[in-house]
Amino acid sequence: MLLSLRETSFYAMENPFVLLDQRLDRIETLVMEMKNGTVEKPAPDGYDIIDIDEATQLLGIAKPTVYGKTSRGEIPHMKRGKRLYFSKKELLEWLKSGRRRTRADIEEEAKAYILRKGSPFRGNPSY
């Protein structure tokens, strides 16, 4: 016996077990998706705090390297007791800050500079 959405919601209002069964089905589906890796775990309260294991995966470097960088103050981190925590956002910004410019980037900056300031070769006979 298949019920329409309207009939199901009406029936659920009369029978709380139907509503409970629907919610359990949704929870089971979410748990299976999380288990299969198709859904990322939501961060509690919008925080992006991760532990050292997640940081090593994000950065793609070994745990001892992360410990070394934190002890030398090279990597943004937080410490509570004996545990290290990291902001995912800060780690990504830290990674991007070490980005090397490509030749195309440098050429584009040179063109923009010449357009803005003018060519040093124009009108100067000594060049």
C-alpha positions in Angstrom: 0.0 0.0 0.0 1.7 3.2 -1.2 0.6 6.5 0.3 1.0 9.9 -1.3 3.1 12.6 0.4 0.1 14.3 1.8 -1.4 11.0 3.1 2.0 10.1 4.6 2.4 13.4 6.4 -1.2 13.2 7.7 -0.7 9.7 8.8 2.6 10.6 10.5 0.8 13.4 12.5 -1.6 10.8 13.8 1.1 8.1 14.3 4.4 9.3 15.8 6.0 6.0 14.9 5.8 6.7 11.2 7.6 10.0 11.7 10.2 8.2 13.9 10.7 5.6 11.2 11.2 8.2 8.5 13.8 10.0 10.6 15.6 6.7 11.3 15.7 6.0 7.6 17.3 9.4 6.9 19.9 8.9 9.7 20.7 5.4 8.4 21.2 6.9 4.9 23.5 9.6 6.2 25.5 7.1 8.2 26.0 4.9 5.2 27.1 7.8 3.1 29.6 8.9 5.7 30.9 5.3 6.0 31.3 5.1 2.2 33.0 8.5 2.2 30.5 10.2 0.0 29.6 12.8 2.6 32.1 15.0 4.5 31.6 15.3 8.2 30.2 18.7 9.0 32.4 20.9 11.2 30.7 21.7 14.6 29.4 25.3 14.8 31.2 26.2 11.6 34.7 25.8 13.1 37.4 24.5 10.8 39.7 23.1 13.6 41.5 19.9 12.8 43.9 17.6 14.6 47.4 16.6 13.6 46.3 13.6 11.6 44.0 15.6 9.5 46.7 18.3 9.1 49.2 15.8 7.8 46.7 14.5 5.3 45.8 18.1 4.2 49.5 19.1 3.8 50.7 15.8 2.5 53.7 15.7 4.9 54.7 13.3 7.6 53.8 13.8 11.3 57.4 14.4 12.5 57.7 17.1 9.9 54.6 18.8 11.2 55.9 18.6 14.8 59.2 20.1 13.7 57.5 23.0 11.8 55.3 23.7 14.8 58.2 23.7 17.3 60.1 26.1 15.0 57.0 28.3 14.6 56.9 27.9 10.9 53.4 26.7 10.7 50.2 28.2 12.3 48.9 26.1 15.1 47.2 26.0 18.5 48.1 24.0 21.5 45.8 22.9 24.3 47.6 20.7 26.8 49.7 18.2 24.9 47.5 18.3 21.8 48.1 20.3 18.7 45.2 21.8 16.7 45.2 23.6 13.4 42.8 25.8 11.5 42.2 24.4 8.1 41.7 27.8 6.6 45.0 29.1 8.1 46.9 26.0 6.9 45.6 26.5 3.3 46.6 30.2 3.5 50.0 29.2 4.8 50.4 26.8 1.8 49.3 29.5 -0.7 51.8 31.9 0.8 54.6 29.7 -0.3 53.4 29.6 -3.9 56.1 30.4 -6.4 55.2 32.7 -9.3 55.3 31.2 -12.7 57.0 32.7 -15.7 53.5 33.7 -17.0 52.8 35.5 -13.7 56.0 37.5 -13.9 55.5 38.4 -17.5 51.9 39.6 -16.7 53.2 41.7 -13.8 55.9 43.2 -16.1 53.3 44.1 -18.8 51.0 45.7 -16.2 54.0 47.7 -14.8 55.0 48.9 -18.2 51.4 50.0 -19.0 51.1 51.7 -15.6 54.6 53.4 -15.5 55.6 53.5 -19.2 58.6 51.8 -20.7 62.1 52.9 -19.4 63.4 52.5 -23.0 61.0 55.0 -24.6 62.5 58.4 -25.1 65.8 57.6 -23.4 68.7 57.5 -26.0 71.1 55.9 -23.5 69.4 52.5 -23.7 
